[in-house]
Amino acid sequence: MIEVKEGVTASKATISRLPVYLRFLRDKLKAGDENVSSTLIAGQLRLNPVQVRKDLALVSSASGKPKLGFKIKELIESIESFLGVCNTHDAVLCGVGSLGVTLLKYEGFKNYGLNIVAAFDTNPELVGKKINGITVFSYNSLPAKVKRLNIKVGIITVPKEAAQSVADGMAASGIRAIWNFAPTHLSLSPDIAVKYEDLAASLAVLSKKLEDKLRDEET
């Protein structure tokens, strides 16, 4: 077991790369590999080797050995500990539409320390149903269940018109981190952590990259 660096802060860019490294390392371990070099990681993931080494040095005290590289198990342990993956966080989801259902059915969250334990919706036809083993409750019961289960993470997949009201309800119930999929900005207290997932913005970035590549091919 290697030492994990404590009290270290990382940039948003580094934090966004760490789950990518983690997925890659887990795949390598499943394939039977025991060691990996930062150069191989960079090459496979199409990243800058220097940046990869800096990222790994930031979260782990491990040092790669010549010709062998890093021990994969140790790197996985370091990244999991740094990201808090080892500590599973229970979460609730509000908005059981098509996107909400997709997230409820996704099993991969558990690999990164997130466990959705309940869903909420205002549609009475959905209340009482189970999706992937997760019960859908009436939205009115959100405060009581969040407090009883001591939930700290909330996921918002409601229409943008309802997002602020849902976020306010989550915050008032004791939730301290919100993953917002609604296409709108939330006005919340600074002590509430918010992560936005703007699908339209992601599509715009993808379209721009495609446009640039097609332009390069023409020249």
LINPE-V750581 format. One record per backbone hydrogen bond with DSSP energy under -0.5 kcal/mol. CO is the residue of the C=O (numbers start at 1). NH is the residue of the N-H. Records with the same first field share a line. If there is no record, write none. Layout:
CO = NH ; NH
This chain:
3 = 61
11 = 15
12 = 16
13 = 17
14 = 17 ; 18
15 = 19
17 = 20 ; 21
18 = 22
19 = 23
20 = 24
21 = 25
22 = 26
23 = 27
24 = 28
25 = 29
26 = 30
27 = 31
28 = 33
29 = 32
34 = 72
36 = 70
37 = 41
38 = 42
39 = 43
40 = 44
41 = 45
42 = 46 ; 47
48 = 52
49 = 53
50 = 54
51 = 55
52 = 56
53 = 57
54 = 58
55 = 59
56 = 60
59 = 5
65 = 68 ; 69
69 = 65
70 = 36 ; 72
71 = 75
72 = 76
73 = 77
74 = 78
75 = 79
76 = 80
77 = 81
78 = 82
79 = 83
80 = 84 ; 85 ; 86
84 = 87
86 = 88
88 = 90
89 = 115
90 = 152 ; 153
91 = 117 ; 118
92 = 155
93 = 95 ; 120
94 = 157
95 = 97
97 = 101
98 = 102
99 = 103
100 = 104
101 = 105
102 = 106
103 = 106
105 = 107
107 = 110
108 = 111
109 = 112 ; 114
110 = 113
113 = 89
115 = 91 ; 117
118 = 93
119 = 137
120 = 95
121 = 139
122 = 124
123 = 126 ; 127
126 = 129
129 = 136
130 = 132
131 = 134
133 = 135
134 = 131
135 = 119 ; 137
136 = 128
137 = 121
138 = 141
139 = 142
141 = 145
142 = 146
143 = 147
144 = 148
145 = 149
146 = 150 ; 151
152 = 176 ; 177
153 = 92
154 = 179
155 = 94 ; 157
156 = 181
159 = 162 ; 163
160 = 164
162 = 166
163 = 167
164 = 168
165 = 169
166 = 170
167 = 171
168 = 172
169 = 173
170 = 174 ; 175
171 = 174
176 = 193
177 = 154
178 = 180 ; 195
179 = 156 ; 181
180 = 197
182 = 184
186 = 188
189 = 192
191 = 193
193 = 178
195 = 180
196 = 198
197 = 199
198 = 202
199 = 203
200 = 204
201 = 205
202 = 206
203 = 207
204 = 208
205 = 209
206 = 210
207 = 211
208 = 212
209 = 213
210 = 214
211 = 215
212 = 216
213 = 217
214 = 218
215 = 219
